[in-house]
Amino acid sequence: MWDALRAQLPGDTGVFYSLRLRDGGSERGIDFVVAIPGCGLAVLEVKGGRVERDHDGRFWGILGTRRKALS
């Protein structure tokens, strides 16, 4: 994912990975923060698996042999 982001974004874009933030007594994680000058920030959560669309137009999350309806 890191390589794909760096390859497709302008050279002055900042990409930050695996950030930890404290929320009161809890700690939370952010997979990626993308800082695009003149545009703003994008916060990305990356999950494993893949997404497929069936012939009826429904989306499915696939992880190994498990399928989960997404829509």
C-alpha positions in Angstrom: 0.0 0.0 0.0 2.8 2.4 0.9 4.5 1.9 -2.5 1.2 2.3 -4.4 0.4 5.6 -2.6 3.9 7.0 -3.1 3.9 6.0 -6.8 0.5 7.6 -7.6 0.6 10.8 -5.5 2.4 14.1 -6.3 6.0 14.3 -4.9 5.2 16.9 -2.3 2.5 14.7 -0.7 3.3 13.5 2.8 2.4 9.9 3.6 2.5 8.8 7.3 2.0 5.2 8.3 0.9 3.4 11.5 0.2 6.5 13.7 -0.9 6.0 17.3 -3.2 8.5 19.0 -4.3 8.7 22.6 -8.0 9.3 23.2 -8.3 9.8 27.0 -7.1 6.5 28.4 -7.4 4.6 25.1 -4.9 4.3 22.3 -6.1 4.3 18.7 -4.3 3.5 15.5 -4.5 5.0 12.1 -3.1 3.0 9.2 -2.2 5.9 6.8 -2.5 9.7 6.9 -2.0 11.3 3.5 -1.3 15.1 3.5 -1.8 16.7 0.1 -0.6 20.4 0.0 -3.5 22.7 -1.1 -6.1 19.9 -0.7 -6.1 18.5 2.9 -5.7 15.3 4.7 -7.0 11.8 4.0 -7.1 9.1 6.8 -7.1 5.6 5.5 -7.9 2.3 7.2 -6.5 -0.7 5.3 -8.1 -4.1 5.6 -7.0 -7.4 4.2 -8.9 -9.4 1.6 -10.6 -8.2 -1.5 -14.0 -6.9 -2.7 -16.0 -8.5 -5.5 -19.2 -7.5 -7.3 -21.6 -10.3 -8.4 -23.8 -10.4 -11.5 -26.7 -8.9 -9.5 -24.6 -5.8 -8.6 -24.1 -6.8 -4.9 -20.7 -6.2 -3.3 -19.0 -8.9 -1.2 -15.9 -8.8 1.1 -13.7 -11.9 0.6 -11.1 -13.0 3.1 -9.8 -16.5 2.5 -12.8 -18.7 2.1 -15.2 -16.3 4.0 -17.6 -14.0 2.1 -19.6 -11.1 3.7 -22.2 -9.0 2.0 -21.2 -5.4 1.9 -24.4 -3.9 0.4 
